[in-house]
Amino acid sequence: MRKVTVTLTMITTPLKLSKKYGVTVAEIKKELAKGIKTEHEHTKNKLVAEKIALDHLNEDLKYYHKLKK
């Protein structure tokens, strides 16, 4: 198994995303949970999956909703 190093150049949090999109933190966490589950298809590392999901949600809050279509 290879080692993965994650560097956070911009830390995105559910609170920051909720302020950015004007929604509750609970809504962000719901989308984040979907994202982590989806990203686990690519990595078994929970932190990496969460970072990828946060990055996608930072770009588009409906990223995982659109992905399912």
N, CA and C of each residue as an Amber inpcrd file, in Angstrom:
protein
   207
   0.8460000  -1.1700000   0.0000000   0.0000000   0.0000000   0.0000000
   0.8930000   1.2360000   0.0000000   0.5490000   2.2160000  -0.8170000
   1.3920000   3.3980000  -0.8540000   0.8960000   4.4460000   0.1440000
   1.8010000   5.2600000   0.5910000   1.5080000   6.3000000   1.5650000
   0.9860000   7.5290000   0.8340000  -0.0680000   8.1270000   1.3730000
  -0.6640000   9.3230000   0.7830000  -0.4220000  10.4950000   1.7100000
   0.1000000  11.5680000   1.1630000   0.3070000  12.7780000   1.9410000
  -0.6530000  13.8400000   1.4310000  -1.3900000  14.4280000   2.3500000
  -2.3580000  15.4590000   1.9910000  -1.8540000  16.7930000   2.5100000
  -1.7790000  17.7650000   1.6340000  -1.3930000  19.1120000   2.0180000
  -2.6020000  20.0170000   1.8460000  -2.9590000  20.7000000   2.9010000
  -4.1030000  21.5980000   2.8320000  -3.6140000  23.0050000   2.5350000
  -3.8630000  23.4660000   1.3340000  -3.4550000  24.8190000   0.9900000
  -4.5550000  25.8040000   1.3740000  -5.7850000  25.3440000   1.3160000
  -6.9110000  26.1700000   1.7310000  -7.8210000  25.2700000   2.5550000
  -7.9610000  25.5660000   3.8120000  -8.7800000  24.7300000   4.6700000
 -10.2440000  25.1270000   4.5170000 -11.0430000  24.1870000   4.0540000
 -12.4740000  24.3870000   3.9110000 -13.1470000  23.5820000   5.0070000
 -14.0960000  24.1970000   5.6770000 -14.8240000  23.5220000   6.7470000
 -16.3180000  23.5910000   6.4490000 -17.0990000  22.7240000   7.0690000
 -18.5570000  22.8160000   6.9000000 -19.0960000  24.1910000   7.2900000
 -18.5440000  24.8040000   8.3300000 -19.0060000  26.1330000   8.7370000
 -18.7290000  27.1740000   7.6560000 -17.5210000  27.1470000   7.0860000
 -17.1820000  28.0920000   6.0100000 -18.0870000  27.8820000   4.7940000
 -18.3590000  26.6190000   4.4680000 -19.2270000  26.3400000   3.3230000
 -20.6600000  26.7950000   3.5970000 -21.1310000  26.6270000   4.8270000
 -22.5010000  27.0550000   5.1460000 -22.6320000  28.5640000   4.9940000
 -21.6070000  29.3000000   5.3880000 -21.6240000  30.7600000   5.2200000
 -21.5410000  31.1360000   3.7410000 -20.7120000  30.4300000   3.0010000
 -20.5490000  30.7140000   1.5700000 -21.8530000  30.5360000   0.8050000
 -22.5730000  29.4400000   1.1090000 -23.7820000  29.1160000   0.3570000
 -25.0710000  29.5800000   1.0370000 -24.9780000  30.0730000   2.2700000
 -26.1650000  30.5510000   2.9680000 -27.1130000  29.4270000   3.3770000
 -26.5480000  28.2950000   3.7590000 -27.3430000  27.1460000   4.2080000
 -26.8510000  26.7310000   5.5960000 -27.5530000  25.8130000   6.2220000
 -27.1580000  25.3700000   7.5620000 -25.9590000  24.4310000   7.4950000
 -25.2730000  24.3460000   8.6060000 -24.1540000  23.4130000   8.7070000
 -24.6660000  21.9810000   8.5420000 -25.8720000  21.7180000   9.0370000
 -26.4570000  20.3760000   8.9000000 -26.6100000  19.9920000   7.4330000
 -27.0180000  20.9510000   6.5940000 -27.1510000  20.6710000   5.1560000
 -25.7870000  20.3600000   4.5390000 -24.7830000  21.1080000   4.9480000
 -23.4260000  20.8640000   4.4440000 -22.9540000  19.4820000   4.8790000
 -23.1780000  19.1350000   6.1370000 -22.7430000  17.8330000   6.6410000
 -23.4510000  16.6920000   5.9240000 -24.7030000  16.9080000   5.5410000
 -25.4390000  15.8870000   4.7880000 -24.7800000  15.6710000   3.4230000
 -24.4710000  16.7590000   2.7480000 -23.8000000  16.6660000   1.4430000
 -22.3880000  16.0940000   1.5950000 -21.7110000  16.4730000   2.6660000
 -20.3620000  15.9720000   2.9140000 -20.3780000  14.4630000   3.1300000
 -21.3620000  13.9690000   3.8550000 -21.4770000  12.5180000   4.0780000
 -21.6550000  11.7830000   2.7590000 -22.4790000  12.3350000   1.8620000
 -22.6450000  11.7410000   0.5270000 -21.3040000  11.7330000  -0.2100000
 -20.5950000  12.8620000  -0.0950000 -19.3160000  12.9900000  -0.7850000
 -18.2720000  12.0170000  -0.2810000 -18.1760000  11.8750000   1.0270000
 -17.1990000  10.9450000   1.5980000 -17.5060000   9.5270000   1.1410000
 -18.7780000   9.1630000   1.1530000 -19.1700000   7.8220000   0.7010000
 -18.7700000   7.6100000  -0.7590000 -19.0150000   8.5990000  -1.5880000
 -18.6720000   8.5070000  -3.0070000 -17.1610000   8.4290000  -3.2040000
 -16.4240000   9.2540000  -2.4910000 -14.9660000   9.2930000  -2.6630000
 -14.2840000   8.0450000  -2.1230000 -14.9590000   7.3020000  -1.2630000
 -14.3980000   6.0380000  -0.7790000 -14.2750000   5.0170000  -1.9100000
 -14.8860000   5.2810000  -3.0550000 -14.7020000   4.4150000  -4.2180000
 -13.2840000   4.5520000  -4.7610000 -12.6400000   5.6880000  -4.4520000
 -11.3040000   5.9850000  -4.9820000 -10.2020000   5.8120000  -3.9460000
 -10.5490000   5.9380000  -2.6680000  -9.5600000   5.8240000  -1.6020000
 -10.2130000   5.2330000  -0.3580000  -9.4520000   4.4960000   0.3850000
  -9.9610000   3.9310000   1.6400000  -9.6020000   4.8200000   2.8260000
  -8.8360000   5.8750000   2.5600000  -8.4210000   6.8010000   3.6040000
  -9.5310000   7.8300000   3.8350000 -10.1260000   7.8180000   5.0370000
 -11.2590000   8.6910000   5.3290000 -10.8860000  10.1720000   5.2210000
  -9.6930000  10.5340000   5.6930000  -9.2850000  11.9380000   5.6270000
  -9.1100000  12.4160000   4.1890000  -8.5590000  11.5750000   3.3600000
  -8.3940000  11.9310000   1.9450000  -9.7660000  12.0610000   1.2900000
 -10.6580000  11.1240000   1.5690000 -12.0120000  11.1820000   1.0090000
 -12.7270000  12.4540000   1.4570000 -12.5700000  12.8100000   2.7160000
 -13.2110000  14.0270000   3.2330000 -12.6440000  15.2720000   2.5730000
 -11.3250000  15.3290000   2.3990000 -10.6780000  16.4780000   1.7550000
 -11.1570000  16.6300000   0.3170000 -11.2260000  15.5370000  -0.4060000
 -11.7000000  15.5830000  -1.7910000 -13.1490000  16.0530000  -1.8270000
 -13.9770000  15.5010000  -0.9470000 -15.3880000  15.8830000  -0.9030000
 -15.5450000  17.3670000  -0.5660000 -14.7850000  17.8600000   0.4080000
 -14.8530000  19.2840000   0.7560000 -14.4370000  20.1590000  -0.4230000
 -13.4030000  19.7440000  -1.1410000 -12.9700000  20.5010000  -2.3230000
 -14.0700000  20.5610000  -3.3750000 -14.7220000  19.4280000  -3.6270000
 -15.8130000  19.4090000  -4.6060000 -16.9810000  20.2740000  -4.1440000
 -17.3310000  20.2030000  -2.8720000 -18.4320000  21.0060000  -2.3550000
 -18.0970000  22.4870000  -2.3510000 -16.8360000  22.8080000  -2.1920000
 -16.4160000  24.2040000  -2.2560000 -16.6470000  24.7670000  -3.6570000
 -16.4810000  23.9310000  -4.6570000 -16.7090000  24.3490000  -6.0380000
 -18.1940000  24.3840000  -6.3910000 -18.9440000  23.4100000  -5.8750000
 -20.3690000  23.3020000  -6.2200000 -21.0800000  22.5070000  -5.1220000
 -21.9740000  23.1710000  -4.3960000 -22.6840000  22.5190000  -3.2920000
 -23.4920000  21.3200000  -3.7600000 -23.9440000  21.3290000  -4.9950000
 -24.7680000  20.2340000  -5.5360000 -23.9500000  19.2090000  -6.3220000
 -22.6370000  19.2260000  -6.1390000 -21.7540000  18.3420000  -6.8960000
 -22.2010000  16.8830000  -6.8270000 -22.4490000  16.3690000  -5.6390000
 -22.7860000  14.9540000  -5.5070000 -24.2230000  14.6680000  -5.9250000
 -25.0870000  15.6520000  -5.8280000 -26.4470000  15.4930000  -6.3390000
 -26.4110000  15.3620000  -7.8630000 -25.6300000  16.2130000  -8.5020000
 -25.4950000  16.1880000  -9.9690000 -24.7950000  14.9060000 -10.4250000
 -23.8540000  14.4300000  -9.6400000 -23.0970000  13.2320000  -9.9900000
 -23.9950000  12.0080000 -10.0620000 -25.0150000  11.9530000  -9.2160000
 -25.9230000  10.8080000  -9.1900000 -26.7910000  10.7190000 -10.4380000
 -27.0080000  11.8300000 -11.1140000 -27.8930000  11.8510000 -12.2910000
 -27.2830000  11.1770000 -13.4730000
